[in-house]
């Protein structure tokens, strides 16, 4: 099955994936936000398939807002929209996208010794719920 993504579709995927990493970074403890973002970014740039080709680049010119709430208002719906879009065109790529984002947030959460902080765990839950809302 051939997947055709418009520039807007690609932007939605990028905002969703990179925004998820940004949400995890924002939820990280002081001093660890950089590590969270680095580990999440490495996971995104390691993606394969169509999703890998699209999310290897961070979105350009996107303004996420001044608070975590404003960031979440953009990113969580974008995650759901990306899943709907990909499920309509190629369910395997939807699974690839979901898996890629989950690996990124897991990588971000594992920057702490032992269990992720409650804040990171809750943000990961919200991201997963947005992915699964499609």
C-alpha positions as CSV (number, residue, x, y, z in Angstrom):
1,X,0.0,0.0,0.0
2,X,1.4,3.4,-1.0
3,X,1.2,6.2,1.5
4,X,0.9,9.7,0.3
5,X,1.5,12.4,2.9
6,X,1.0,16.1,2.2
7,X,3.3,18.7,3.7
8,X,0.6,19.4,6.3
9,X,0.4,15.6,7.1
10,X,4.2,15.5,7.6
11,X,4.0,18.6,9.8
12,X,1.4,16.9,11.9
13,X,3.6,13.8,12.4
14,X,6.6,15.9,13.3
15,X,4.7,18.1,15.7
16,X,3.3,15.0,17.3
17,X,6.5,13.0,17.6
18,X,8.9,15.9,18.5
19,X,6.2,17.5,20.7
20,X,5.9,14.2,22.7
21,X,9.7,14.4,23.4
22,X,9.2,18.1,24.3
23,X,6.4,17.2,26.8
24,X,8.6,14.6,28.4
25,X,11.5,17.1,28.6
26,X,9.2,19.6,30.2
27,X,8.1,17.0,32.7
28,X,11.7,16.1,33.6
29,X,13.3,17.1,36.8
30,X,15.3,20.3,36.9
31,X,18.7,19.6,35.4
32,X,17.6,16.5,33.5
33,X,15.5,18.1,30.8
34,X,18.4,18.1,28.5
35,X,19.1,14.4,29.0
36,X,15.4,13.6,28.5
37,X,15.3,15.6,25.3
38,X,18.6,14.0,24.0
39,X,17.5,10.4,24.6
40,X,14.0,11.1,23.1
41,X,15.6,12.8,20.1
42,X,18.0,9.9,19.5
43,X,15.0,7.5,19.5
44,X,13.1,9.6,16.9
45,X,16.1,10.0,14.6
46,X,16.6,6.2,14.8
47,X,13.1,5.5,13.4
48,X,12.7,3.5,10.2
49,X,10.2,3.2,7.4
50,X,8.0,6.1,6.2
51,X,7.8,7.4,9.8
52,X,11.6,7.4,10.0
53,X,11.9,9.5,6.9
54,X,9.3,12.0,8.1
55,X,10.2,12.4,11.8
56,X,14.0,12.4,11.3
57,X,13.6,16.2,11.0
58,X,12.2,18.4,13.8
59,X,9.3,20.7,12.7
60,X,10.5,24.1,11.7
61,X,8.9,27.3,12.9
62,X,6.4,25.7,15.4
63,X,5.6,27.7,18.4
64,X,4.6,25.4,21.3
65,X,3.6,28.1,23.7
66,X,4.9,29.3,27.0
67,X,3.6,26.6,29.3
68,X,3.4,22.8,29.4
69,X,-0.4,23.1,29.2
70,X,-0.1,25.1,25.9
71,X,2.4,22.6,24.6
72,X,0.0,19.7,25.5
73,X,-2.9,21.5,23.9
74,X,-1.1,21.2,20.6
75,X,0.8,18.0,20.9
76,X,-1.8,15.6,22.4
77,X,-4.4,16.3,19.6
78,X,-1.6,16.0,17.0
79,X,-0.7,12.6,18.3
80,X,-4.3,11.4,17.9
81,X,-4.5,13.1,14.4
82,X,-1.3,11.4,13.3
83,X,-2.7,8.0,14.3
84,X,-6.0,8.6,12.5
85,X,-4.2,9.8,9.4
86,X,-1.8,6.9,9.3
87,X,-4.5,4.3,10.1
88,X,-6.5,5.5,7.1
89,X,-3.6,5.1,4.8
90,X,-1.5,2.3,6.2
91,X,-2.1,0.6,9.5
92,X,1.4,-0.8,9.6
93,X,2.8,2.7,9.4
94,X,0.4,3.8,12.2
95,X,1.8,0.9,14.3
96,X,5.4,2.1,13.4
97,X,4.5,5.7,14.4
98,X,3.0,4.6,17.7
99,X,6.0,2.3,18.4
100,X,8.5,5.1,17.5
101,X,6.8,7.6,19.9
102,X,6.6,5.0,22.7
103,X,10.3,4.1,22.3
104,X,11.1,7.9,22.4
105,X,9.1,8.5,25.6
106,X,10.5,5.3,27.2
107,X,14.0,6.4,26.3
108,X,13.3,9.8,27.7
109,X,11.8,8.3,30.9
110,X,14.8,6.0,31.4
111,X,17.3,8.8,31.9
112,X,16.7,8.6,35.6
113,X,18.1,5.9,37.8
114,X,15.4,3.3,38.5
115,X,11.8,4.2,37.9
116,X,10.8,7.4,36.1
117,X,9.6,10.2,38.3
118,X,5.8,10.4,38.9
119,X,5.7,13.5,36.6
120,X,7.4,11.7,33.7
121,X,5.3,8.6,34.2
122,X,2.1,10.7,34.1
123,X,3.2,12.5,31.0
124,X,4.0,9.2,29.3
125,X,0.5,8.0,30.2
126,X,-1.1,11.1,28.7
127,X,1.0,10.7,25.5
128,X,0.0,7.0,25.2
129,X,-3.7,7.8,25.8
130,X,-3.5,10.4,23.0
131,X,-1.9,7.8,20.6
132,X,-4.6,5.2,21.6
133,X,-7.5,7.7,21.2
134,X,-7.6,7.2,17.4
